[in-house]
Amino acid sequence: MQIRTIRDRIDWLGAIDWDQRLFDALIPLPDGTSYNAYLVKGSEKVALLDTVDPAMVDLLLAQLERVPHIDYLVAHHGEQDHSGSIGVVLDRYPQATLLCTPRARTLLIEHLAIPEERIHTVADGETVSLGDRTLQFLHMPWVHWPETMGTYVPEERILFPCDLFGSHLATTDLYVTDEGRVYEAAKRYYAEIMMPFRRHIEKHLARLQDVAIDVIAPSHGPLYNRPAFILDAYRDWVSGPPKNEVVIPYISMHGSTRRMVTHLIDALAHRGVTSYQFDLAGTDIGKVAIALVDAATVVLATPTVHAGPHPEVLYAAYLANALRPKAEFASIIGSYGWGGKTVEILAGQIGNLKVEVLEPVLCLGLPKPETYAALDKLADAIAAKHNARGLA
Ligand code: FEO
């Protein structure tokens, strides 16, 4: 992809990674991603904001053939998908100074062996003049590491927030053209990358209310020329109440747990509760993460394997615990062969979730009439809790 113009003397550079299917060797990327860098030219000085994943540095270097001089390289974030090519770029522009937060300085030295003498740290709110354009640095910790910041260019009312507001989406569109498609990609991104840091993001959103923004230019996915689209979505995901929804990640080895899940889904639907089941044997775990953004209740469903939950369900519980969704209620259902400690083990995995645990339903072997009656009771309890919270 060639350099693309956003505004006069403000350009998109970077790489579209169409074929990447896993991020951080963990997160599914069904739609690929992009690594966005930006060039801001003032009347006196030039700044490059971020670089690209080192696997695609050749694309960036080819774009930089047309850029003879850089005064500043801004590192918003130490993670390698943006900072991994900083060393190569600094070698190419020996006069350039690397700007970052004090905390990023340590990370860039330790993770990327960036020479200390090339780094200059910037304070929160500090400005650097490029002549007729200004870079204002906004420290925004925990989006997505503790050292992160964004840059605001007041003359053009453009915000460069790095990971914040991004989407893992490979596209030839410079700006969002299909908001429905980007909404899902951005929500997946939020769920997997940002959700654990909701309380920090809440503060960043409050601060941004006072900033006049015409364009949001994140480091992944297309740019937003209607910023309210993504700002409103984030306000809902971060601070809105949970919805009248239940997420049921499950595994079934011989069909008993699946029958229980099917019954519970139906029982919840009849009580007006929207529910989603995910068979972890084949589910894109990102879909589970998306559903966790809004759900008021999580029900883990598992057979018993060697006296405990199935490892896939254990992983889902671990992931949910790490992502810290806003769920307020949880339960466990499943079938066992002869005994076990499934409930204790799973309950011990979700300590980060501030949830009220509703009565689990476990059965020996096949579900019996009394099992289905207990599942109906669980559906009653969930519906009642949601109603009492005013979610229905
Ligand atoms: Fe896109 Fe946290 O890196």
Residues whose N, C-alpha, C, O or C-beta is under 5 A from the ligand:
A	BS01	FEO	E79 D81 H144 D163
